[in-house]
Structures are given as structure tokens and as C-alpha cells.
Amino acid sequence: MTEPNYGGKQPNNTAYIKTFYTANSGSSNNNLWIPTNYFTSNVLQPASNLYDNVYIPGNLYVDGIIVNPTDKYLKENISYIDYETSDNILKLSCIEFTLNNNNNNYHYGFDAKEMDELFPNLLHVTPDNLNYKSINYLEIIPLLVNKIQKMQKEIDELKK
């Protein structure tokens, strides 16, 4: 069995992406596989309509890029991020930590409680019975860019 490559594309966020299967019983690794019969035109097909999330309790390796749908035709209620909102990015404490199950590797991130107070729409709860808080780090990028743009505007005004 060869490892599937999906071109680094993220499936439609509304798709019911469900069932992963472990590799053949003769395999010496714990990689997860999606059977090829779940694909039509390179789009994941629902294995079950009971779930709408994929939870991977380990690392996710992508041999390509991760792409989020962002076409204007997929959006409603579009408005620009105001500078006041992006200013909150400076209130977040940047932390360094190790995970309970792997004390040798340091990670960097934010405190979930602060994120909940400042950007509650970026905080999510894991879809298991443990209800761990998770942060949507990708959506922090537009806030950072907006803050940089504001800072650059202030720098340019100061130079004049």
C-alpha cells in the first residue's frame, strides 16, 4: 500500500470527514490511511454523517501545503478588522511549555484562558469527552498582519 497524497489541500470545511483506518496488519508503523474508495475527484467523501470533525491525537504531517477555502463567494457579512481588535494581540502572553506526554520537546503558544477572553471565536473544545481547549492558530495571522499594518502606518507618519 502506498501512502496517499492529497496535494496538501484541505477538504471542504463542511464535508463529513470521518473514518481513518490503520495500515495493513503487516505494517510496522502506526500511520493512518484513508481507503481510496472514499475519494471521488480528489474530494473526501463521507464515511458517516454522524461526525463533522477529525481528531488526530498525534502529529499531522502534510507533504504539501494546507489550504483554507477563502473565496469571497464562500463568505457573508464581510468587514475589515478594526485596529482596536488587532491591538488585543499584544495582550496575549506568549508561553513556552512541554506537553504532559512528551517532556523533552518544548512548544510555543498562548494561554487558552487569555485567548478565550480576548478572541473567544478562536478557542475551540476538542471533540472528545475530555473537552480540552484548542486554539485556531491559523486565524491569528490576519490579526497579526493588521497589527503590523497599523504599526507600519505609525512608523511612516513618525518618519515624516
Buried (B, 14 or more C-beta within 10 A) or exposed (E): EEEEEBEEBBBEEEBBBBBBEEBEEEEEEEEBBBEEEBEEEEEBBBBEEEBEEBEEEEEEEEEEEEEEEEEEEEEEEEEEEEEEBBBBBEEBEEEEEEEEEEEEEEEEBBBBEBBBEBBEEBBEEEBEEEEEEBBEEEEBEEBEEBBEEBEEEEEEEEEE
